[in-house]
Amino acid sequence: MSTKKDALALYVVQACGYLVPLVSLPYLSRMLGPDRLGVIGFAQAFTQFFVMLTDFGFDLTTARSISLNRHEPQAVARLYWTVTLTKAAFASLCVAFILLLLWLVPALHDDRLAICSGFLWLAGTVVTPQWLYQGLEKMPLVAVLGLFARVACLVPVFCFVDGPGDYLIAAVSLSSSMLVSGTLLTLIAFRSGMVASWHPVSLRDVRAQLADAFQIFSGSALTFVYTYANAVILKFLVGNTAVGYYMTAEKLINPLRQLFSPLIQAIYPKLCVLHAEGRSQQAQSILRWLVLAILAVNAVAVIVVYAGGATLIAVFFGAKFEPALPVLKALIFLPPVVGLATVFLQLELAAQGAFGALKRIYAAGALFHVAQSVWLVMHFGATGTAVSVILTETFVTALIYLECRLLRGRRRFA
């Protein structure tokens, strides 16, 4: 499939996917209330760290390797089995560690069942070969099956969640969608011949993949401090209700935050090839177009939220969630910042295999976030969390852009 058709198919599916939270979250917010919705948000944020550990950066580095070796079935099979079995080993260790934490940390006891529902998410991470489909430029299939799984897993929510006491049903249902779609994607990969056969896995192969992915993983571990850890910090400093307010505002802006993801995923393999063939000027023209599009779309979104944010909160979540409005007005500045960072990171640095500076950048971002976030959260609650995230993401994006400028300079004088 061509890049244009790939991107168009992804956008059609993503547009349909936006309807899922637009239907489910208003229902859950009214049935569960801010506190129980906050428990689910905390459990998801807690589990996200271990999902990130299991992924270990393979989604970017292995997608690039698959893209460059797509015409060599044995190389693809070797990559598939090496990465999948490594992720399975990591997930097993994560489950054991989570169970140990639930036993040793009293503050986690009340939420232990919601946290355990995240084991389904971990299993889904292992069996979802998104990097395989991305490298082979078959991402529309991933999007279609992901949408199907999300819709299917909402059936128990609407059938059985009638009040705050049913929050565990919601937690399990929301954690199951990746396992469903990942299982289907794995079956299709084998039946269609994308993965030709079993290939023995050697420690040498595992070490090679870990070495390639480590820069991404170490960066992801550091970014966890200023992304998913925010709900955890809110939980312990303010409470579940504040997590609920933050979660609702975040869910409203997530579609905008992910608006350009299908396009970036679709053209990532092409950019890898352009840079590998020395056609960097063509790659730069694509980046400039994306940057302008991101800024234009998000400027409109900011105006809409400041003009009608109160109505959005009331319609989607109800009067109980009115305190989420200032959080929304702060978070609406996040999508353009994250969008620019994603373009420069994935389509320039990652597409050229330039992962070396990422750990340095993310370490600086993590330190910056720690320096200001706790004070902001303690004084301003969920709104303070939103402001601290914006400050940190802006700082990190500036560092990523600076690294891109340095890379371009080195390339010109090479």
Protein Blocks (a to p, Z undefined) as FASTA:
>chain_A
ZZklmmmmmmmmmmmmmmmmmmmmmmmmmmnommlmmmmmmmmmmmmmmmmmmnnommmm
mmmmmmmmmmmmklmmmmmmmmmmmmmmmmmmmmmmmmmmmmmmmklmmmmmmmmmmmmm
mmmmmmmcfklmmmnopmmmmmmmmmmmmmmmmmmmmmmmgbfklmmmmmmmmmmmmmmm
mmmmmmmmmmnomambacdddfklmmmmmmmmmmmmmmmmmmmmmmmmmmmmmmmmnomk
lmmmmmmmmmmmmmmmmmmmmmmmmmmmmmmmmmmnopamlmmmmmmmmmmmmmmmmmmm
mmmmmmmmmmmmmmmnojklmmmmmmmmmmmmmmmmmmmmmmmmmmmmmmnopaklmmmm
mmmmmmmmmmmmmmmmmmnommlmmmmmmmmmmmmmmmmmmmmmmmmmmmmmZZ
